[in-house]
Amino acid sequence: MKTLFFIYTAALVLMSVIAFIAYGRDKRLAKSGSWRTPERTLLLLSACCGGIGAFVGMRVFRHKTQHPSFKIIVPLTMILQIALLAALAYFAFLK
């Protein structure tokens, strides 16, 4: 169980960094009027273990904060990912 915890933690960190960078890049491209990252891709990054990075990216870059789908999906995925991390930590180290 400890191995699963460490693998999941690594996935969360890696995907969160990627999601954070993607949100920052999309904001920069939006300001310059260039080609943008599709919203579906940004939401997929959030759902695929990048919820924390996506949420932080939304706040830091003030990007996609008014879109209803982002206001609901990104915080929800972040909460679910943190809950799963807590459950894995519990079963790996406390039980």
C-alpha positions as CSV (number, residue, x, y, z in Angstrom):
1,M,0.0,0.0,0.0
2,K,2.9,2.3,0.7
3,T,4.1,1.9,-2.9
4,L,0.7,2.9,-4.2
5,F,0.7,6.0,-2.0
6,F,4.1,7.1,-3.3
7,I,3.2,6.4,-6.9
8,Y,-0.1,8.4,-6.6
9,T,1.7,11.2,-4.8
10,A,4.3,11.4,-7.6
11,A,1.5,11.4,-10.2
12,L,-0.3,14.2,-8.3
13,V,2.9,16.3,-8.2
14,L,3.9,15.7,-11.8
15,M,0.4,16.3,-13.2
16,S,-0.2,19.3,-11.0
17,V,3.0,21.0,-12.3
18,I,2.0,20.2,-15.9
19,A,-1.5,21.6,-15.3
20,F,-0.2,24.8,-13.6
21,I,2.2,25.4,-16.5
22,A,-0.6,24.8,-19.0
23,Y,-2.9,27.3,-17.3
24,G,-0.2,29.9,-17.2
25,R,0.7,29.3,-20.9
26,D,-2.9,29.5,-21.9
27,K,-3.3,32.8,-20.1
28,R,-0.2,34.2,-21.8
29,L,-1.5,33.0,-25.2
30,A,-4.9,34.5,-24.5
31,K,-3.3,37.9,-23.9
32,S,-1.3,37.8,-27.1
33,G,-4.2,36.5,-29.2
34,S,-2.4,33.4,-30.3
35,W,-3.6,29.8,-30.6
36,R,-5.1,28.6,-27.3
37,T,-5.2,25.3,-25.4
38,P,-8.7,23.8,-25.8
39,E,-10.8,24.0,-22.6
40,R,-11.3,20.3,-22.8
41,T,-7.6,19.7,-22.5
42,L,-7.3,22.0,-19.5
43,L,-10.2,20.2,-17.8
44,L,-8.7,16.8,-18.7
45,L,-5.4,17.8,-17.0
46,S,-7.4,18.7,-13.9
47,A,-9.1,15.3,-13.9
48,C,-6.0,13.3,-14.6
49,C,-4.3,14.0,-11.2
50,G,-3.7,17.7,-11.9
51,G,-6.5,19.1,-9.9
52,I,-4.3,20.9,-7.4
53,G,-2.1,22.5,-10.1
54,A,-5.1,23.5,-12.1
55,F,-6.8,25.1,-9.1
56,V,-3.7,27.0,-8.1
57,G,-3.1,28.0,-11.8
58,M,-6.6,29.4,-12.0
59,R,-6.0,31.5,-8.9
60,V,-2.5,32.6,-9.6
61,F,-3.1,33.5,-13.3
62,R,-6.7,34.6,-12.7
63,H,-7.6,32.4,-15.7
64,K,-10.9,30.6,-16.4
65,T,-12.3,31.7,-13.1
66,Q,-15.6,32.9,-14.5
67,H,-16.4,29.7,-16.6
68,P,-19.1,27.7,-14.8
69,S,-17.5,24.3,-15.8
70,F,-14.1,25.4,-14.5
71,K,-15.7,26.8,-11.2
72,I,-17.2,23.4,-10.5
73,I,-15.0,20.7,-12.1
74,V,-11.6,21.9,-11.1
75,P,-12.3,22.3,-7.3
76,L,-14.2,19.1,-7.3
77,T,-11.4,17.1,-8.9
78,M,-8.9,18.7,-6.5
79,I,-11.0,17.7,-3.5
80,L,-11.4,14.2,-4.7
81,Q,-7.7,13.8,-5.4
82,I,-6.8,15.1,-2.0
83,A,-9.4,12.8,-0.4
84,L,-7.9,9.8,-2.2
85,L,-4.4,10.8,-1.1
86,A,-5.6,11.1,2.5
87,A,-7.3,7.6,2.2
88,L,-4.1,6.1,0.8
89,A,-2.0,7.7,3.5
90,Y,-4.3,6.3,6.1
91,F,-4.2,2.8,4.8
92,A,-0.5,2.9,4.1
93,F,0.7,4.4,7.3
94,L,-1.9,4.3,10.1
95,K,-3.8,1.1,9.7
